Amino acid sequence: MPNLVVIGTQWGDEGKGKIVDLLAERADAVVRFQGGNNAGHTMVVNQEQFISHLLPSGILQGKTCYIGNGVVVDPQVLLEEIDFFQSKGIEISPQKLSISERAHLILPHHKIIDHGREALKGKAKIGTTGRGIGPCYEDKAARRGIRFVELCDPELFAKAINEVLIEKNHYIEHYLKMEPCDVTAIIREYQDYGNRLKPYVTNVSVALSHKIRNHQNILFEGAQGTHLDIDHGTYPFVTSSNTVSGNACNGSGVGPKDLDHVLGIVKAYTTRVGQGPFPTELLDEIGDRIQKKGAEFGATTGRRRRCGWLDLVLIENAARLNGLTCFAITKLDVLTGLETINICTGYEYNGTPIEGFPGNLNILAACKPIYETLPGWSEDLTNIRNYEELPLNPRDYLERIETITGISIHIVSVGPGREQTIIKKHPFL
């Protein structure tokens, strides 16, 4: 039975939540392997919207879900999500959700530092969500982080937080000029979190190895998108973790031989939240139209997403970095009503075509997209369920993507609902 990694190919917000929710029907387990509550996966079931920031999307399907060691977790946010989903009649018991004992905790000082740094930067700010994700990953790399294994041991937690706050409070008070953390209050608050979450905490790597040996389907769910990867994205306008498929192994505790397929989620156009170069951005009425029709607001921040034409330079870069084996195209229906549609097939710099996706952001910002123009369509796509029933022009658009990239499209989303999906070939079959 195959194990599948689902990856965003752009700058996040590609619709991974819907696709993971859909694919989870055939999965035995769903694993979140990186990021924190700076990600937001939106799922619509029976016209009701669910947004998860930490819970794997498979929770709606009643699947066994895992939060891997590569995730940084704000326990308050996680408990709020658990309570919300349970209030909707969704089972989230320790039999349905496991949290890696090695996952790191987001703590109050991480959020204070996140906000304080952005305030100091002013107009030069990165555009962080302010949720403490970056400072938490910093502490993890610096070997001064605190994990769930410590949270579940009150004595270890108290010792660790006391040691950490000596340095952090000095930085907060004297450099950021903000109110320092109350260590006693934090210990009391986090002991309550530990008491509630302890039944969920386990060795996720061992649990997944049992499922792999029993030939069960595992779905690995990425957060953010390829070009927000800390190593391979548009640095420094990136997130603080590795978002590419290789981190499915590091962030969950499985080996590379246990991954069979990598599905890349591609929005039918391109969006970006926050700062950074965006070669195909549309600063006109077409961009505004796509933004409004696509309801392009961040699920986590509520910020307006910048919109532009589909960028296949970006997609081909993601295909190489992730070893993509197939695509899922989302929000194809949003392009309905446009007379013509552009696809970026290359970049031009200083009047000369260049190869690949530049790492130098000054060069990237100066790149001009090379467009191929295709005819648009006016037909409503939202009720189509079979690929053969798609009108000619949207089919030509999809097939041109396949031809240029050399990667097959297995899934096409034509609306926000779970049922508004065309499945050409199921990745688990």
KANOR-V319289 format. One record per pair of residues at least 6 apart in sequence whose C-alpha atoms are under 7 Angstrom apart, sorted by sequence separation. I is the first residue (numbers start at 0). J is the second residue. D is the distance in Angstrom with one decimal. If there is no record, write none. Layout:
I	J	D
I	J	D
This chain:
7	13	6.1
23	29	7.0
42	48	5.7
43	49	6.2
58	64	6.4
85	91	6.5
138	144	4.8
149	155	5.5
150	156	5.4
171	177	5.6
172	178	6.0
226	232	3.8
227	233	6.5
248	254	5.6
296	302	5.3
297	303	6.5
346	352	5.7
347	353	5.8
357	363	5.7
383	389	6.8
401	407	5.6
413	419	5.5
41	48	6.9
42	49	5.1
57	64	6.6
117	124	5.3
149	156	5.1
171	178	6.9
172	179	5.6
225	232	6.5
226	233	6.0
248	255	6.2
296	303	4.5
297	304	6.6
346	353	5.9
401	408	6.7
412	419	6.2
413	420	5.8
7	15	6.7
41	49	5.8
42	50	6.3
171	179	5.9
229	237	5.8
295	303	6.2
296	304	5.5
412	420	4.5
41	50	4.5
55	64	6.2
228	237	6.0
229	238	5.9
295	304	5.3
411	420	5.8
412	421	6.2
40	50	5.5
41	51	6.7
81	91	6.6
227	237	4.1
228	238	6.1
229	239	5.5
411	421	5.0
39	50	6.3
40	51	5.3
168	179	5.0
227	238	5.3
229	240	5.4
230	241	6.9
410	421	5.7
411	422	6.5
39	51	5.7
40	52	6.4
168	180	6.3
228	240	6.2
229	241	5.5
410	422	4.6
39	52	4.6
228	241	4.8
409	422	6.1
410	423	5.9
38	52	5.5
145	159	7.0
228	242	4.9
409	423	5.0
410	424	7.0
37	52	7.0
114	129	5.3
227	242	6.9
228	243	6.7
409	424	4.9
36	52	4.7
113	129	5.2
290	306	6.2
376	392	6.1
409	425	6.6
36	53	5.6
225	242	5.6
289	306	6.8
348	365	6.6
375	392	6.3
376	393	6.8
35	53	6.4
113	131	5.4
224	242	6.2
225	243	5.5
348	366	4.8
374	392	6.5
110	129	6.1
223	242	6.6
347	366	5.4
348	367	6.4
110	130	5.4
222	242	6.6
286	306	5.4
346	366	5.8
347	367	5.0
110	131	4.0
113	134	6.6
161	182	6.7
221	242	6.4
286	307	6.1
346	367	5.5
347	368	6.3
109	131	4.5
346	368	4.7
347	369	6.7
345	368	6.0
346	369	5.5
16	40	4.4
17	41	6.5
31	55	5.6
53	77	6.3
345	369	5.0
15	40	6.7
16	41	5.3
17	42	5.1
30	55	6.4
109	134	5.2
280	305	6.9
281	306	6.0
343	368	5.7
344	369	5.8
16	42	5.8
29	55	6.5
105	131	6.4
109	135	5.9
280	306	5.6
281	307	4.7
343	369	5.5
344	370	5.9
105	132	6.9
280	307	4.0
343	370	4.5
344	371	6.7
29	57	5.7
219	247	6.5
279	307	5.1
280	308	6.8
342	370	5.4
343	371	6.4
157	186	6.2
279	308	5.5
341	370	5.8
342	371	5.3
59	89	6.8
105	135	5.7
272	302	7.0
341	371	5.6
342	372	6.5
64	95	5.9
65	96	5.7
66	97	6.3
67	98	6.4
68	99	5.2
71	102	6.0
72	103	6.3
73	104	5.9
272	303	6.9
279	310	6.6
341	372	4.5
63	95	4.5
64	96	4.8
65	97	4.8
66	98	4.7
67	99	5.2
70	102	5.9
71	103	5.0
72	104	5.0
73	105	4.7
272	304	4.8
310	342	6.3
311	343	5.7
312	344	6.2
340	372	5.7
341	373	6.2
381	413	5.0
29	62	6.9
62	95	6.6
63	96	6.0
64	97	6.4
65	98	5.9
66	99	6.1
68	101	5.0
69	102	6.2
71	104	5.7
72	105	5.5
73	106	7.0
271	304	5.5
272	305	6.1
308	341	6.1
309	342	5.3
310	343	4.7
311	344	5.5
312	345	5.8
339	372	6.6
340	373	5.2
380	413	6.0
381	414	5.6
23	57	5.3
28	62	5.7
29	63	6.5
30	64	5.8
31	65	6.3
32	66	6.5
68	102	4.0
71	105	6.3
270	304	6.0
271	305	5.1
308	342	6.2
309	343	6.2
310	344	6.9
339	373	5.7
340	374	6.1
27	62	6.2
28	63	4.8
29	64	4.8
30	65	4.7
31	66	5.1
32	67	4.8
35	70	5.7
67	102	6.5
270	305	5.3
271	306	6.7
339	374	4.5
340	375	5.6
384	419	6.9
386	421	6.2
20	56	5.4
24	60	6.3
27	63	6.6
28	64	5.6
29	65	6.3
30	66	6.0
31	67	5.9
32	68	6.8
33	69	4.6
34	70	5.0
35	71	5.0
270	306	4.5
338	374	6.2
339	375	4.4
384	420	6.1
385	421	5.6
19	56	6.1
20	57	5.3
23	60	6.5
30	67	6.7
32	69	5.2
33	70	4.2
34	71	6.2
35	72	5.8
153	190	6.5
269	306	5.8
270	307	6.2
338	375	4.7
382	419	6.7
384	421	4.9
386	423	6.6
19	57	6.7
32	70	5.7
236	274	6.4
269	307	5.1
337	375	5.3
338	376	6.6
381	419	6.3
236	275	5.7
268	307	6.2
269	308	5.6
337	376	6.4
16	56	5.9
20	60	7.0
268	308	4.9
269	309	5.1
293	333	5.7
316	356	6.6
336	376	5.8
103	144	6.5
104	145	5.8
268	309	4.1
269	310	6.7
292	333	6.1
335	376	5.6
336	377	4.5
103	145	5.7
104	146	5.4
151	193	5.4
267	309	6.2
335	377	5.3
103	146	4.1
104	147	6.6
150	193	5.5
312	355	6.7
313	356	6.7
335	378	6.7
102	146	5.5
103	147	6.3
289	333	6.6
312	356	6.4
335	379	7.0
101	146	5.7
102	147	6.0
100	146	6.8
101	147	6.1
151	197	5.8
100	147	4.9
101	148	6.3
204	251	6.1
100	148	4.8
203	251	6.9
204	252	4.5
332	380	5.7
204	253	6.3
332	381	6.5
108	167	7.0
112	171	6.7
115	175	5.8
263	323	6.1
71	132	6.8
261	322	6.7
262	323	5.9
265	326	6.8
267	328	6.0
261	323	4.9
262	324	6.1
263	325	6.3
264	326	5.9
265	327	6.0
266	328	5.6
267	329	5.8
261	324	5.4
262	325	5.1
263	326	4.8
264	327	4.9
265	328	4.9
266	329	4.7
267	330	5.8
260	324	6.0
261	325	6.8
262	326	5.5
263	327	6.2
264	328	6.1
265	329	6.2
266	330	6.0
267	331	5.3
262	327	7.0
108	180	6.6
245	321	7.0
243	320	7.0
244	321	5.2
243	321	5.7
326	406	6.9
325	406	5.7
326	407	6.2
327	408	5.8
331	412	6.5
332	413	5.0
324	406	6.7
325	407	5.2
326	408	4.6
327	409	5.9
328	410	6.2
329	411	5.9
330	412	5.8
331	413	5.5
332	414	6.5
325	408	5.8
326	409	5.9
327	410	4.5
328	411	4.8
329	412	4.6
330	413	5.7
276	360	6.8
325	409	6.3
326	410	6.8
327	411	5.7
328	412	6.1
329	413	6.8
330	414	6.3
278	364	6.5
276	363	6.4
277	364	6.9
276	364	4.9
278	366	6.4
278	367	6.4
279	368	6.3
315	404	6.2
278	368	6.2
37	128	6.2
225	317	6.1
37	130	6.5
35	132	6.2
100	200	5.5
98	199	5.7
99	200	5.8
100	201	5.4
97	199	4.9
98	200	4.7
99	201	5.4
100	202	5.9
96	199	6.4
97	200	5.8
98	201	6.0
99	202	5.5
136	239	6.5
97	201	6.3
99	203	5.1
93	198	6.0
98	203	6.9
93	199	4.8
133	239	5.3
125	236	5.9
74	192	6.4
233	358	6.9
233	360	7.0
67	203	6.4
65	203	7.0
126	273	5.3
126	274	6.3
125	274	6.4
128	300	6.6
69	249	6.9
69	250	3.8
68	250	5.3
69	251	6.5
67	250	5.7
68	251	5.7
38	222	5.9
67	251	4.5
38	223	6.1
32	219	7.0
27	215	5.9
28	216	6.7
29	217	5.9
30	218	6.2
31	219	6.1
32	220	6.7
33	221	6.5
34	222	6.0
27	216	5.2
28	217	4.9
29	218	4.7
30	219	4.7
31	220	4.9
32	221	6.4
33	222	6.5
26	216	4.9
27	217	5.9
28	218	6.2
29	219	5.9
30	220	5.7
31	221	6.3
26	217	5.7
29	220	6.9
26	218	6.3
34	240	6.2
33	240	6.6
33	242	6.8
12	223	6.8
11	223	4.3
10	223	6.7
11	224	3.9
0	214	5.5
2	216	5.4
3	217	6.4
4	218	5.9
5	219	6.1
10	224	4.7
0	215	6.1
1	216	5.7
2	217	4.8
3	218	5.0
4	219	4.6
5	220	5.3
6	221	5.3
9	224	5.3
10	225	6.5
32	247	5.7
0	216	5.7
2	218	6.0
3	219	6.1
4	220	6.2
5	221	6.0
7	223	6.6
8	224	5.5
9	225	5.8
10	226	5.2
7	224	4.3
8	225	5.1
9	226	5.8
10	227	5.8
33	250	6.0
6	224	6.8
7	225	5.8
32	250	4.6
32	251	5.5
6	243	6.8
6	244	6.5
4	244	6.6
15	264	6.4
13	264	6.1
13	265	6.0
13	266	5.0
2	257	6.9
3	258	6.4
8	263	5.8
2	258	5.3
3	259	6.0
4	260	6.3
5	261	6.0
6	262	6.2
7	263	5.8
8	264	5.8
9	265	7.0
2	259	5.2
3	260	4.8
4	261	4.7
5	262	4.9
6	263	5.0
7	264	4.9
8	265	5.9
41	298	6.9
1	259	5.6
2	260	6.5
3	261	5.8
4	262	6.1
5	263	6.1
6	264	6.0
7	265	6.8
40	298	7.0
39	298	5.1
10	270	6.9
39	299	5.1
10	271	5.6
38	299	6.2
37	299	6.3
9	313	6.7
9	314	6.8
8	314	6.0
8	317	5.3
14	329	6.4
13	329	6.9
46	416	6.9
43	415	6.2
44	416	6.2
43	416	5.2
44	417	6.2
43	417	6.4
21	417	6.3
17	417	6.7
25	427	7.0
1	427	6.1
